[in-house]
Amino acid sequence: MYDVVIIGGGPAGLSAGIYAARGGLKTVIFEGKIFGGQIVTSYEVENYPGFSKGISGMDLIDNFMKQAEKFDVETNYDGVTCINDEIECKSVNLTNGNCVKTKTIIIASGASANKLGCPGEKKFSGKGVSYCATCDGAFFKNKVVAVIGGGDSAIEEALYLSNLAKKVYIIHRRDQLRATKILDKRAKENKSIEFILDTVVKEIQGDKLVNGLLVENVKTKKKDRIDVDGVFIYVGLTPNTEFVKDLIKLDENGCILTNEEMETNIEGVYAAGDVRSKSLKQVVTAASDGAIAANNAQKYIESKF
């Protein structure tokens, strides 16, 4: 019997683990993929307090992990298939077939990168199509690449790629970026970056590897081919809530509905981080969510057990 089972090992889950274990609760984090979540793919994090010179996502998460280990947070690489609200406790079913009992659950399962869904994307995945510039950028040194998307992640990765590739196209379906002004300004001042706005990708083309894109202007409907060696896709995220959709209330986008105390519609079950329905999804807010969730889980345990 655990006091707290945390589902997801990103900033929210690790923060929750630190607070829960430091509070004397028997705590485990289940992470079926990679500890750290999306932020580990970021080349540089500039807006997390305490690191004025910036820090890589991988190094930031390494600090989180070391702090969690200091407080004896148990970590486990099994995924979770479903959770159950039982009379006297909760239970969590794992991908290995086991089931664990717990007094409380904190869902911090994050979100996954969306796919474009166009022809060629699946065919060339790993053969020129990537969802992580930090992971794969080195393969495209002195080559031409395209970044699809207009949010912070897309622009951050385009700036990173501009240090490696000889040319970076940013292709966005709207006439303006959604990224913050400082990133927008940096990208527009970067001579290696060219913007192709009001444009969508219709097909990713190639032979054994990617060699081009078929694009269409959304206003004129004119189609063109762009020669590229690689494509990096950043077109939004889908919350990882499939395993709780039959028990936990979600919003129209599939994110978990909570109050400010991170409480879901099920007593003793909390949600934190990008999986939660909220306006700002950043490492700092995920860490805050995790701390609040763990604090309230402790209060719940003290009142019920």
SERO-4910 file (N, C-alpha, C, O; in steps of 0.05 Angstrom, whole numbers):
BEGIN
 pado doro    nc1    nc2    nc3   cac1   cac2   cac3    cc1    cc2    cc3    oc1    oc2    oc3
  Met    A     17    -24      0      0      0      0     18     25      0     33     30     19
  Tyr    A     15     41    -21     29     67    -22     11     88    -11    -14     86    -11
  Asp    A     23    110     -1      8    133      6      1    149    -19    -22    159    -22
  Val    A     20    152    -37     16    167    -62     28    152    -85     51    144    -85
  Val    A     11    148   -106     21    139   -132     19    162   -151     -2    174   -155
  Ile    A     42    169   -163     44    190   -182     47    178   -210     65    161   -214
  Ile    A     30    186   -229     31    176   -256     43    197   -274     30    217   -281
  Gly    A     68    192   -282     82    211   -299    107    223   -285    105    232   -262
  Gly    A    129    222   -299    155    231   -287    166    256   -299    190    259   -301
  Gly    A    149    275   -307    158    301   -317    161    320   -293    161    311   -270
  Pro    A    163    346   -299    167    365   -277    144    365   -256    150    367   -232
  Ala    A    120    361   -265     97    360   -246     99    335   -228     96    337   -204
  Gly    A    104    312   -240    106    287   -225    129    287   -206    127    278   -183
  Leu    A    153    296   -215    176    297   -198    173    316   -175    181    311   -153
  Ser    A    162    340   -181    156    359   -160    137    348   -139    142    351   -115
  Ala    A    116    334   -149     97    322   -130    112    301   -113    107    298    -89
  Gly    A    129    285   -126    144    265   -112    162    276    -90    163    266    -68
  Ile    A    175    298    -96    193    311    -77    177    321    -53    185    316    -30
  Tyr    A    154    334    -58    138    344    -36    125    322    -19    124    324      5
  Ala    A    116    301    -33    102    279    -19    122    264     -2    117    259     22
  Ala    A    145    257    -13    164    241      2    177    257     24    182    246     46
  Arg    A    181    282     20    192    300     41    172    302     64    180    307     87
  Gly    A    147    299     57    126    300     78    122    273     92    105    270    109
  Gly    A    140    254     86    139    228    100    120    208     87    114    188    100
  Leu    A    110    213     63     92    195     50    107    174     33    127    181     20
  Lys    A     98    149     34    109    128     17    100    133    -12     76    132    -18
  Thr    A    119    140    -29    113    151    -55    127    136    -77    150    129    -75
  Val    A    112    132    -99    124    120   -123    115    136   -147     92    145   -149
  Ile    A    133    139   -167    126    151   -192    128    130   -214    149    117   -217
  Phe    A    106    126   -229    106    108   -252    109    124   -277     93    143   -282
  Glu    A    129    118   -293    134    131   -318    140    111   -340    162     98   -339
  Gly    A    121    107   -358    124     86   -378    142     93   -401    148     75   -418
  Lys    A    151    118   -404    167    126   -427    194    135   -417    213    119   -414
  Ile    A    197    161   -413    223    172   -405    218    193   -383    201    211   -386
  Phe    A    233    192   -362    230    212   -341    238    239   -351    259    242   -365
  Gly    A    223    259   -345    228    286   -354    207    298   -372    204    322   -373
  Gly    A    193    281   -387    172    291   -404    183    307   -427    205    303   -436
  Gln    A    166    325   -438    173    340   -462    198    358   -458    212    363   -477
  Ile    A    202    368   -434    223    388   -430    251    377   -435    270    392   -441
  Val    A    254    350   -434    281    339   -438    290    343   -467    314    341   -473
  Thr    A    272    349   -485    279    354   -513    287    383   -518    296    390   -541
  Ser    A    285    400   -498    291    429   -502    321    434   -499    333    426   -480
  Tyr    A    332    447   -519    360    454   -519    367    473   -496    387    470   -483
  Glu    A    349    493   -492    355    512   -471    328    522   -459    309    528   -473
  Val    A    328    522   -432    305    533   -417    314    559   -405    332    559   -388
  Glu    A    301    581   -413    310    608   -404    292    619   -382    300    638   -368
  Asn    A    268    608   -379    248    621   -362    242    605   -336    222    610   -323
  Tyr    A    260    586   -328    256    573   -303    272    588   -282    297    590   -285
  Pro    A    259    599   -261    274    615   -241    298    601   -229    297    577   -224
  Gly    A    319    617   -225    343    606   -212    365    600   -232    387    594   -223
  Phe    A    359    600   -258    379    594   -278    381    617   -298    371    615   -320
  Ser    A    393    639   -289    394    664   -305    408    661   -332    402    675   -351
  Lys    A    427    642   -333    441    637   -358    428    615   -375    438    608   -396
  Gly    A    405    605   -366    392    584   -380    404    557   -373    426    555   -362
  Ile    A    389    536   -379    397    508   -373    383    490   -393    360    495   -401
  Ser    A    396    469   -401    383    450   -419    361    436   -405    362    432   -381
  Gly    A    341    427   -420    319    412   -408    329    387   -395    319    379   -373
  Met    A    348    373   -407    359    349   -395    373    354   -369    369    339   -350
  Asp    A    388    375   -367    402    382   -342    382    390   -320    386    384   -297
  Leu    A    362    405   -328    342    413   -309    328    389   -296    324    388   -272
  Ile    A    320    370   -313    307    346   -303    326    329   -287    318    316   -268
  Asp    A    351    329   -294    371    315   -278    372    325   -250    375    310   -231
  Asn    A    369    352   -247    368    364   -220    343    355   -205    344    349   -182
  Phe    A    320    354   -220    295    345   -208    298    316   -198    291    310   -175
  Met    A    310    299   -215    313    271   -208    331    267   -184    324    251   -166
  Lys    A    353    281   -183    371    279   -160    358    287   -134    363    275   -113
  Gln    A    341    308   -135    328    317   -111    307    297   -102    303    292    -79
  Ala    A    293    285   -122    273    264   -115    287    240   -103    276    229    -83
  Glu    A    310    232   -113    325    210   -102    334    216    -74    335    198    -57
  Lys    A    341    241    -68    350    249    -42    329    243    -21    335    236      2
  Phe    A    303    246    -28    281    241    -10    269    213    -13    247    208     -3
  Asp    A    284    196    -26    276    167    -29    249    163    -43    234    146    -36
  Val    A    245    180    -64    221    175    -81    227    150    -97    248    148   -110
  Glu    A    209    131    -97    212    106   -113    204    112   -142    183    125   -147
  Thr    A    221    104   -161    215    108   -189    212     81   -203    226     62   -197
  Asn    A    193     80   -222    186     55   -235    180     61   -265    166     80   -271
  Tyr    A    191     44   -283    188     49   -311    164     34   -324    163     30   -348
  Asp    A    146     24   -307    121     12   -317    101     34   -324     99     54   -310
  Gly    A     86     29   -345     64     47   -352     39     40   -337     37     19   -324
  Val    A     19     58   -339     -6     53   -325    -28     50   -346    -30     66   -365
  Thr    A    -45     30   -343    -66     25   -362    -93     36   -353   -110     44   -369
  Cys    A    -97     36   -327   -122     48   -316   -119     52   -286   -102     40   -273
  Ile    A   -137     69   -275   -139     72   -246   -167     65   -237   -186     67   -253
  Asn    A   -169     57   -212   -195     49   -201   -200     62   -174   -182     64   -157
  Asp    A   -224     71   -170   -232     83   -145   -248     62   -129   -271     56   -135
  Glu    A   -234     50   -109   -247     29    -93   -257     40    -67   -253     63    -60
  Ile    A   -271     23    -51   -284     33    -27   -264     43     -7   -269     65      4
  Glu    A   -243     29     -1   -225     36     20   -199     49     10   -184     61     25
  Cys    A   -194     47    -16   -169     58    -27   -172     61    -57   -194     57    -68
  Lys    A   -150     67    -71   -149     67   -100   -131     45   -109   -116     33    -94
  Ser    A   -134     38   -134   -115     18   -146   -107     28   -174   -121     42   -187
  Val    A    -82     19   -181    -71     27   -207    -61      2   -221    -45    -13   -211
  Asn    A    -72     -2   -245    -64    -25   -262    -40    -17   -279    -40      4   -292
  Leu    A    -20    -34   -280      5    -28   -295      7    -44   -320     -7    -65   -324
  Thr    A     23    -35   -338     27    -49   -364     39    -76   -361     37    -93   -379
  Asn    A     52    -82   -339     64   -108   -334     44   -128   -323     51   -151   -318
  Gly    A     19   -119   -320     -2   -137   -310     -6   -136   -280    -26   -147   -270
  Asn    A     12   -122   -266      9   -120   -237    -11    -97   -230    -18    -80   -246
  Cys    A    -20    -98   -205    -38    -77   -194    -28    -69   -167    -21    -85   -150
  Val    A    -26    -42   -163    -17    -32   -137    -39    -17   -123    -56     -5   -136
  Lys    A    -39    -17    -97    -58     -3    -80    -46     23    -70    -22     24    -65
  Thr    A    -63     43    -67    -53     69    -58    -76     84    -45    -99     80    -51
  Lys    A    -68    102    -27    -88    119    -14    -96    143    -31   -119    151    -31
  Thr    A    -77    153    -47    -82    175    -65    -68    171    -91    -49    156    -93
  Ile    A    -77    186   -112    -65    185   -138    -61    214   -148    -79    230   -145
  Ile    A    -37    219   -159    -33    245   -173    -27    238   -202     -7    225   -209
  Ile    A    -44    248   -220    -41    243   -248    -24    266   -260    -33    289   -261
  Ala    A     -1    259   -269     17    279   -281     29    268   -307     53    270   -312
  Ser    A     11    257   -323     19    241   -347     26    259   -371     34    248   -392
  Gly    A     23    285   -369     32    303   -390     17    301   -416     -7    293   -417
  Ala    A     30    307   -438     18    307   -465     38    297   -485     62    296   -480
  Ser    A     28    288   -508     45    278   -529     42    295   -554     22    308   -559
  Ala    A     64    296   -570     64    312   -594     44    303   -614     41    279   -619
  Asn    A     30    322   -626     11    315   -647     25    309   -673     47    318   -678
  Lys    A     12    293   -690     22    287   -716      8    305   -737    -14    315   -732
  Leu    A     22    310   -759      9    325   -781    -13    309   -794    -34    320   -801
  Gly    A     -8    284   -797    -28    267   -810    -28    268   -840    -47    259   -853
  Cys    A     -7    278   -852     -6    281   -881      9    257   -893     24    243   -879
  Pro    A      5    251   -919     20    230   -932     50    233   -929     61    256   -931
  Gly    A     64    212   -923     93    213   -921    104    216   -893    127    209   -887
  Glu    A     87    225   -875     96    230   -847    104    204   -834    126    202   -822
  Lys    A     87    184   -835     93    159   -822    115    144   -837    133    132   -824
  Lys    A    114    145   -863    134    131   -880    163    141   -874    181    124   -873
  Phe    A    166    167   -870    193    178   -866    199    185   -837    219    199   -832
  Ser    A    183    175   -819    190    179   -790    216    165   -784    220    141   -789
  Gly    A    235    181   -774    262    170   -769    280    170   -794    303    163   -792
  Lys    A    268    179   -816    283    180   -841    282    209   -853    282    213   -877
  Gly    A    282    227   -834    280    256   -842    257    270   -828    257    295   -827
  Val    A    238    255   -817    217    267   -801    223    263   -772    228    241   -763
  Ser    A    222    285   -757    229    284   -729    210    301   -713    198    320   -723
  Tyr    A    208    296   -687    192    312   -668    210    323   -646    200    333   -626
  Cys    A    236    321   -650    255    330   -630    281    340   -642    298    324   -651
  Ala    A    283    367   -644    307    378   -657    332    373   -640    354    368   -651
  Thr    A    329    373   -613    352    368   -596    363    340   -600    387    335   -599
  Cys    A    344    321   -605    352    293   -608    365    289   -635    385    275   -637
  Asp    A    354    300   -656    361    293   -684    375    315   -700    383    310   -722
  Gly    A    377    339   -688    388    361   -703    416    357   -715    422    366   -737
  Ala    A    432    342   -700    460    338   -709    462    323   -736    482    325   -750
  Phe    A    441    308   -743    441    293   -768    437    312   -792    441    304   -815
  Phe    A    430    337   -787    424    356   -809    443    379   -810    436    401   -819
  Lys    A    467    375   -801    488    396   -802    493    404   -831    498    387   -848
  Asn    A    492    430   -836    496    442   -862    476    433   -883    481    434   -907
  Lys    A    453    424   -874    431    416   -892    408    435   -890    409    455   -874
  Val    A    387    430   -905    363    447   -905    340    433   -891    334    410   -897
  Val    A    328    446   -871    306    433   -856    282    452   -855    284    476   -859
  Ala    A    259    440   -848    235    456   -844    224    450   -816    225    427   -807
  Val    A    215    470   -803    201    467   -777    172    474   -782    166    496   -792
  Ile    A    154    456   -774    126    460   -779    113    468   -752    114    453   -733
  Gly    A    101    492   -751     89    502   -727     96    531   -722    115    542   -734
  Gly    A     81    544   -704     86    572   -698     86    579   -669     85    603   -662
  Gly    A     86    559   -651     86    564   -622    114    566   -612    133    565   -627
  Asp    A    116    568   -585    142    571   -572    161    548   -579    184    552   -585
  Ser    A    150    523   -577    167    500   -582    178    500   -610    202    494   -614
  Ala    A    162    506   -629    171    507   -657    193    528   -661    213    522   -674
  Ile    A    189    551   -650    209    573   -655    234    567   -639    256    572   -649
  Glu    A    232    557   -615    256    550   -599    273    530   -614    297    532   -616
  Glu    A    260    510   -625    274    489   -640    285    499   -666    307    490   -675
  Ala    A    271    517   -679    281    529   -704    307    545   -698    326    544   -714
  Leu    A    307    559   -676    331    575   -668    354    556   -662    377    561   -670
  Tyr    A    348    534   -649    369    514   -643    380    502   -670    404    500   -673
  Leu    A    362    495   -688    370    483   -713    386    503   -730    403    495   -747
  Ser    A    381    529   -727    395    549   -743    425    549   -737    441    559   -753
  Asn    A    433    537   -715    462    535   -708    475    511   -722    499    509   -722
  Leu    A    458    494   -733    468    470   -746    463    469   -776    482    465   -792
  Ala    A    439    474   -784    431    473   -812    439    498   -827    442    520   -814
  Lys    A    443    496   -852    449    520   -868    424    537   -874    426    561   -880
  Lys    A    401    524   -872    376    538   -878    353    525   -862    351    501   -861
  Val    A    336    542   -849    313    532   -834    289    547   -844    287    572   -842
  Tyr    A    269    532   -854    243    544   -861    225    540   -837    224    518   -826
  Ile    A    210    560   -830    188    558   -811    162    560   -826    156    581   -837
  Ile    A    147    538   -826    122    537   -841     99    537   -821     97    520   -803
  His    A     81    557   -824     59    560   -805     34    566   -820     34    580   -840
  Arg    A     12    554   -811    -13    556   -825    -27    584   -822    -45    590   -838
  Arg    A    -19    600   -803    -30    626   -799    -11    648   -809     11    642   -817
  Asp    A    -21    673   -809     -4    695   -819     13    707   -797     30    724   -803
  Gln    A      9    698   -772     26    707   -750     33    683   -732     18    663   -731
  Leu    A     56    685   -719     64    664   -701     48    665   -675     37    686   -668
  Arg    A     47    643   -661     35    642   -634     56    644   -612     50    646   -588
  Ala    A     81    645   -620    103    645   -601    105    672   -587     94    692   -596
  Thr    A    118    672   -564    122    697   -549    139    717   -565    154    709   -583
  Lys    A    136    742   -559    148    763   -575    178    761   -576    190    766   -597
  Ile    A    191    754   -554    220    752   -554    230    730   -573    251    734   -586
  Leu    A    216    708   -574    224    686   -593    218    694   -622    234    689   -640
  Asp    A    195    707   -626    188    717   -652    209    735   -663    218    733   -686
  Lys    A    218    754   -646    238    774   -654    265    760   -660    277    767   -680
  Arg    A    273    741   -644    298    728   -649    298    713   -676    317    713   -691
  Ala    A    276    699   -680    273    684   -705    274    702   -730    287    695   -750
  Lys    A    260    724   -728    259    742   -751    285    757   -756    291    766   -778
  Glu    A    302    758   -736    328    771   -739    350    751   -747    372    758   -753
  Asn    A    343    725   -747    362    704   -754    363    701   -784    343    694   -797
  Lys    A    387    705   -795    390    704   -824    388    676   -836    384    673   -860
  Ser    A    389    656   -819    387    628   -829    359    618   -830    353    597   -841
  Ile    A    340    635   -820    312    626   -818    295    642   -838    297    666   -841
  Glu    A    278    627   -853    259    639   -871    231    630   -864    226    607   -859
  Phe    A    212    649   -864    185    643   -857    168    638   -882    170    652   -902
  Ile    A    151    617   -880    131    612   -900    105    610   -886     97    589   -875
  Leu    A     90    632   -886     65    634   -870     41    629   -887     42    627   -912
  Asp    A     18    626   -874     -8    620   -888     -5    594   -904    -17    592   -926
  Thr    A     10    576   -894     17    552   -911     15    527   -894     23    526   -871
  Val    A      5    506   -907      3    479   -894     19    459   -911     22    462   -935
  Val    A     28    438   -898     42    416   -912     21    396   -921      6    385   -905
  Lys    A     21    390   -946      2    371   -958     15    343   -960      1    323   -959
  Glu    A     41    342   -964     55    317   -966     85    319   -960     97    339   -967
  Ile    A     95    299   -947    124    298   -942    135    278   -963    126    255   -964
  Gln    A    153    287   -979    162    271  -1002    191    262   -999    206    273   -983
  Gly    A    198    241  -1013    225    231  -1012    228    204  -1027    209    194  -1039
  Asp    A    252    194  -1025    258    167  -1036    263    149  -1013    244    139  -1000
  Lys    A    288    144  -1006    294    130   -981    293    148   -957    287    140   -935
  Leu    A    299    174   -962    299    195   -942    282    218   -952    277    220   -976
  Val    A    274    236   -934    260    260   -941    277    277   -960    300    281   -955
  Asn    A    264    287   -981    278    306   -998    261    330  -1006    270    348  -1020
  Gly    A    236    331   -996    220    355  -1002    193    355   -989    184    335   -977
  Leu    A    179    378   -991    152    381   -981    134    392  -1003    142    410  -1018
  Leu    A    110    382  -1004     89    394  -1020     72    411  -1002     60    401   -983
  Val    A     72    438  -1007     58    456   -989     36    471  -1004     37    473  -1029
  Glu    A     17    481   -989     -6    496  -1002    -11    521   -986    -14    520   -961
  Asn    A    -13    544  -1000    -21    569   -987    -51    568   -981    -67    563   -999
  Val    A    -58    572   -956    -86    569   -948   -105    590   -959   -129    587   -960
  Lys    A    -93    613   -969   -110    634   -980   -112    633  -1010   -134    635  -1021
  Thr    A    -90    628  -1023    -90    627  -1052    -94    599  -1063   -101    595  -1087
  Lys    A    -90    578  -1046    -92    550  -1054    -70    542  -1073    -71    520  -1085
  Lys    A    -50    559  -1077    -28    553  -1094    -10    532  -1081     -3    535  -1057
  Lys    A     -1    512  -1096     16    491  -1085     44    495  -1096     49    502  -1119
  Asp    A     64    488  -1078     92    490  -1086    107    467  -1073     98    455  -1054
  Arg    A    130    461  -1084    148    442  -1072    172    456  -1060    183    474  -1073
  Ile    A    180    448  -1036    203    460  -1023    223    437  -1019    216    416  -1007
  Asp    A    247    441  -1028    268    421  -1024    279    423   -996    290    443   -988
  Val    A    277    401   -980    288    400   -953    299    372   -948    292    353   -961
  Asp    A    318    371   -929    329    345   -921    317    334   -896    319    310   -890
  Gly    A    303    351   -881    290    342   -856    266    359   -849    264    382   -857
  Val    A    248    347   -833    224    361   -825    221    356   -795    221    334   -785
  Phe    A    217    378   -780    213    377   -751    185    388   -745    178    411   -752
  Ile    A    168    371   -733    140    377   -730    133    385   -702    138    370   -683
  Tyr    A    120    409   -699    112    419   -673     84    432   -677     82    457   -679
  Val    A     64    415   -678     36    425   -684     17    420   -661     -6    411   -665
  Gly    A     27    424   -637      9    421   -614     13    394   -600     28    377   -608
  Leu    A     -3    391   -578      0    368   -560    -28    357   -554    -47    371   -553
  Thr    A    -28    331   -549    -53    318   -540    -48    307   -511    -29    292   -507
  Pro    A    -65    314   -492    -61    305   -465    -63    274   -463    -79    262   -476
  Asn    A    -46    263   -446    -45    234   -442    -66    226   -421    -59    220   -398
  Thr    A    -91    225   -430   -113    220   -411   -130    196   -419   -151    191   -407
  Glu    A   -122    182   -440   -138    160   -450   -144    139   -428   -166    128   -427
  Phe    A   -125    135   -410   -127    114   -389   -146    122   -366   -152    106   -349
  Val    A   -154    148   -365   -171    157   -343   -198    168   -353   -214    177   -337
  Lys    A   -203    167   -379   -226    181   -390   -253    170   -380   -273    185   -381
  Asp    A   -253    145   -371   -279    134   -362   -284    140   -332   -305    133   -322
  Leu    A   -265    152   -319   -268    157   -290   -265    187   -283   -279    196   -266
  Ile    A   -248    201   -297   -241    228   -290   -254    247   -310   -254    242   -334
  Lys    A   -265    269   -301   -278    289   -318   -257    305   -334   -237    314   -323
  Leu    A   -262    307   -360   -243    321   -378   -257    344   -391   -282    345   -393
  Asp    A   -241    363   -401   -253    385   -416   -255    377   -446   -250    354   -453
  Glu    A   -263    395   -463   -268    389   -491   -243    381   -506   -244    369   -527
  Asn    A   -220    388   -495   -194    382   -507   -181    356   -495   -159    349   -503
  Gly    A   -196    344   -477   -185    319   -465   -167    324   -441   -155    305   -431
  Cys    A   -165    349   -432   -150    355   -408   -166    350   -382   -191    353   -383
  Ile    A   -153    344   -361   -167    338   -336   -177    364   -322   -162    383   -319
  Leu    A   -202    364   -314   -213    387   -300   -207    384   -270   -212    364   -258
  Thr    A   -196    406   -259   -190    407   -230   -198    434   -220   -203    453   -235
  Asn    A   -198    436   -193   -200    463   -181   -171    473   -175   -152    461   -184
  Glu    A   -169    495   -161   -143    506   -155   -126    489   -136   -102    493   -134
  Glu    A   -139    470   -123   -125    452   -105   -116    427   -119   -106    408   -107
  Met    A   -119    426   -146   -112    403   -163   -130    379   -159   -123    357   -167
  Glu    A   -153    383   -146   -171    361   -141   -188    355   -165   -198    374   -178
  Thr    A   -191    330   -172   -208    321   -194   -236    316   -183   -242    322   -160
  Asn    A   -253    304   -200   -280    297   -191   -280    273   -172   -301    267   -160
  Ile    A   -258    259   -170   -256    236   -152   -240    243   -128   -217    252   -130
  Glu    A   -251    240   -104   -238    246    -79   -212    230    -77   -211    206    -80
  Gly    A   -190    244    -70   -165    231    -67   -149    227    -93   -127    216    -92
  Val    A   -160    237   -115   -146    236   -141   -141    265   -150   -159    281   -152
  Tyr    A   -116    271   -156   -108    298   -164    -95    297   -192    -87    276   -202
  Ala    A    -93    321   -204    -79    323   -230    -61    347   -229    -66    367   -216
  Ala    A    -38    345   -244    -18    366   -244     -4    367   -270      0    347   -283
  Gly    A      4    391   -278     20    395   -302      4    397   -328    -19    405   -327
  Asp    A     17    390   -350      4    394   -377    -21    378   -381    -36    384   -400
  Val    A    -25    357   -365    -48    340   -368    -73    354   -358    -96    346   -363
  Arg    A    -69    376   -343    -91    390   -330   -101    413   -348    -85    425   -362
  Ser    A   -127    419   -346   -139    441   -361   -131    467   -348   -140    473   -326
  Lys    A   -114    483   -362   -106    509   -350    -95    526   -373    -91    516   -395
  Ser    A    -90    552   -367    -83    571   -388    -53    571   -395    -45    574   -418
  Leu    A    -36    567   -374     -7    568   -379      6    542   -373      5    532   -350
  Lys    A     19    530   -392     32    504   -389     62    507   -393     73    507   -415
  Gln    A     76    510   -370    105    514   -369    117    497   -347    102    486   -331
  Val    A    143    494   -347    156    477   -327    150    489   -299    145    474   -280
  Val    A    151    515   -297    147    527   -270    119    523   -260    115    519   -236
  Thr    A     99    523   -278     71    519   -269     66    489   -263     50    482   -246
  Ala    A     80    472   -278     78    443   -274     89    436   -246     76    421   -231
  Ala    A    112    447   -240    124    442   -214    106    453   -191    103    439   -171
  Ser    A     94    476   -195     76    487   -176     51    469   -172     43    463   -149
  Asp    A     40    460   -194     17    441   -193     24    416   -176      9    408   -159
  Gly    A     48    405   -182     56    381   -168     58    385   -138     50    368   -122
  Ala    A     70    408   -130     72    414   -102     45    417    -88     41    407    -66
  Ile    A     27    431   -102      0    434    -90    -15    407    -88    -28    402    -68
  Ala    A    -12    391   -109    -26    365   -109    -15    348    -86    -31    335    -72
  Ala    A     11    347    -82     23    331    -61     15    341    -34      9    325    -16
  Asn    A     14    367    -30      6    378     -5    -23    371      2    -29    364     25
  Asn    A    -40    372    -18    -68    365    -13    -72    335    -10    -90    326      5
  Ala    A    -56    319    -23    -57    290    -19    -50    283     10    -62    266     22
  Gln    A    -30    297     21    -22    292     49    -45    300     68    -50    286     87
  Lys    A    -57    322     63    -80    331     79   -103    311     78   -116    304     98
  Tyr    A   -108    300     54   -129    280     50   -123    255     67   -140    244     80
  Ile    A    -98    246     65    -90    222     80    -93    226    110   -103    208    124
  Glu    A    -84    249    119    -86    255    148   -115    255    158   -121    249    181
  Ser    A   -134    263    140   -162    265    148   -177    239    145   -198    235    158
  Lys    A   -167    221    128   -182    197    121   -170    171    133   -184    151    136
  Phe    A   -144    171    139   -132    145    147   -119    148    175   -107    128    185
***
